Amino acid sequence: MAALARLTDPLSDLFWRRPRVLLVLLLAPPLLWLVVVYIGSLAALLVQSFFSIDEFTGLIKHEFTLKTYAELFRPANFDIVIRTTVMAAAVTIAAAIISFPIAYYAARYARGRMKAFFYLAVMLPLWSSYLVKVYAWKLILAKEGILTWAVDGIGASAVLNAILALPVIGGNSLSVSYIGTFLVFLYVWLPYMILPLQASLERVPQNLLEASDDLGASRRQTLRHVILPMAMPGMIAGSIFTFSLTLGDYIIPQIVGSSRNFIGQAVYAHQGTAGNIPLAAAFAVVPIVIMGFYLWVAKRKGAFDAL
Amino acid sequence: MTDAVEFDRVSRHFGTVRAVDEVTLTIAESSFFAMLGPSGSGKTTCLRLISGFERPSSGHVRIFGAQSDDLPPNRRPVNTVFQDYALFPHLNVRDNVAYGLMVRGVDKRARHAAAEEMLALVKLEGYGDRKPAQLSGGQRQRVALARALVNKPKVLLLDEPLGALDLKLREAMQDELKALQQRLGITFVFVTHDQGEALSMADKVAVFNDGRIVQIGSPEEIYQRPRTRFVADFVGSANVLPPEFCASVGAPKTWASLRAEVIGLTAPGAGRIDGTVAGRRYLGPVNRVTVMAGGTALSVDLPASAAAPEPGASVGLTWDEGALHRMEEG
């Protein structure tokens, strides 16, 4: 014991005299991981996107060029960018609208058992395999699936057919339409919106709502001027998840949807069979740029003022 | 004069707990009214019955003669300064103060002008652009005050308004609140568990215990003539004497109070009762001597300039005939 103490005491004395040494020692491994593996690979990706591919040999030319980015703006590629961004925005907005009442109930009203049930209900879908869920949805949304059957059963097939007849977003059945892709995205990412939103709503103290009421605000005004601004950081956190996860996903649109490509599928195809790593990298940069721009706008609009 | 607030046999029950039990009281217009009592005595619930956050289980609350039982908080002519101020953290000071005007649809320039005027009233000019988190406790309290007053309420409710401030600031704010009330002429109703605060600021004090009002009166009445043992104990102004003690000094056998500063010390055998000095505390202006007499510990305040007896000394206690104040057991 004494011998061990003779070894460790000078060390702990050193840490006491220079707390920074301990901090550096503790932080070094995670920082190395973050800088080398995480930021490093991102940098490598960025560098790749400034190379181009030789159209004859199919080899990568290691010279700086913006040619690959110019290719992104070719109609075929740019359509993919627009399609993915619109889908991500639609999924995010719908997720925020659906999540708000659920999160509000959980934050303000649910207690004890109800609260446990809430967490279970929100988390449960995350426990099963993503692929299983997506295929299950494909069956649900298929022409011969349970949804069509149920809609028939209540005699509302005219409504479903009218929806499917809509241009662009409609299709032969829900499972091969943009609506289907949208529904599955919404289902799969919804917990990522509910949980941060619920956490931020929980931090709104009851007496702020009373103060607003006391000062003459109606319930709608309290919602607009107190609750929503204070829930905004949570909503932004949730939207970062739903937006960026939708921007990067390549499995859902491949299984459910109209077989038109999304960014993730384009990246997959270009780095795989096509062997066009520079273009794949350029595609991968698009979500980063969009998210950066989104956060910048959110900050300027004061979304983080309540933090 | 109209009554600003009137409680007509008001009760508020939470399950089996009677938080407020058959309270009847009137608060005169333009007065400074204090609700004093220990925590759980029902004083805060009474305040919330006026603001509308609680509704009576039975009885009626009237504000300026109008029955208010069915009016929601946002439509009552009263505003509240909340205990922990409840400032909106995402809004700057100016927008916090202007909030009540904003939800009423007053345009931006007019409401910001009114907010600046109120900030000047509470001596916070130039603080409009700050966020509440950048202010000290005392400054936040002033913002909360300005935010309530900008709506020109008929009654201003203050829930433990000075509880979170340190002693020096608290005393300064007491004077300021009192001056503000006199200048504006608005009825102030404030809740506190600090008897010093209640006595120094209010025109009228209601002492609460167990959901009922035990005594209602001017600060002098409460201090000098506590109606019950509870009031004397809670206000802490006087020695509380049990019936046996009173009988032993030739007074009627009831509970009584005797203030520390009216008792004098004399030689043993020369006073109304003899006792032994148990302790002595120097309080600045006075020496507080504790004397054990007739099985009761009495505090005796002697001017600091006078010689105080050492612990263990035998003394006689004297007081004027009328100084012993009879009380109910309660």
Boltz contact constraints between the chains, C-beta under 6 A:
constraints:
  - contact:
      token1: [A, 207]
      token2: [B, 82]
      max_distance: 6.0
  - contact:
      token1: [A, 207]
      token2: [B, 86]
      max_distance: 6.0
  - contact:
      token1: [A, 208]
      token2: [B, 86]
      max_distance: 6.0
  - contact:
      token1: [A, 211]
      token2: [B, 82]
      max_distance: 6.0
  - contact:
      token1: [A, 211]
      token2: [B, 86]
      max_distance: 6.0
  - contact:
      token1: [A, 213]
      token2: [B, 73]
      max_distance: 6.0
  - contact:
      token1: [A, 213]
      token2: [B, 74]
      max_distance: 6.0
  - contact:
      token1: [A, 214]
      token2: [B, 51]
      max_distance: 6.0
  - contact:
      token1: [A, 214]
      token2: [B, 73]
      max_distance: 6.0
  - contact:
      token1: [A, 214]
      token2: [B, 80]
      max_distance: 6.0
  - contact:
      token1: [A, 215]
      token2: [B, 99]
      max_distance: 6.0
  - contact:
      token1: [A, 215]
      token2: [B, 100]
      max_distance: 6.0
  - contact:
      token1: [A, 216]
      token2: [B, 74]
      max_distance: 6.0
  - contact:
      token1: [A, 216]
      token2: [B, 100]
      max_distance: 6.0
  - contact:
      token1: [A, 216]
      token2: [B, 103]
      max_distance: 6.0
  - contact:
      token1: [A, 216]
      token2: [B, 104]
      max_distance: 6.0
  - contact:
      token1: [A, 217]
      token2: [B, 74]
      max_distance: 6.0
  - contact:
      token1: [A, 217]
      token2: [B, 103]
      max_distance: 6.0
  - contact:
      token1: [A, 221]
      token2: [B, 103]
      max_distance: 6.0
  - contact:
      token1: [A, 229]
      token2: [B, 90]
      max_distance: 6.0
  - contact:
      token1: [A, 230]
      token2: [B, 90]
      max_distance: 6.0
  - contact:
      token1: [A, 305]
      token2: [B, 90]
      max_distance: 6.0
  - contact:
      token1: [A, 306]
      token2: [B, 90]
      max_distance: 6.0
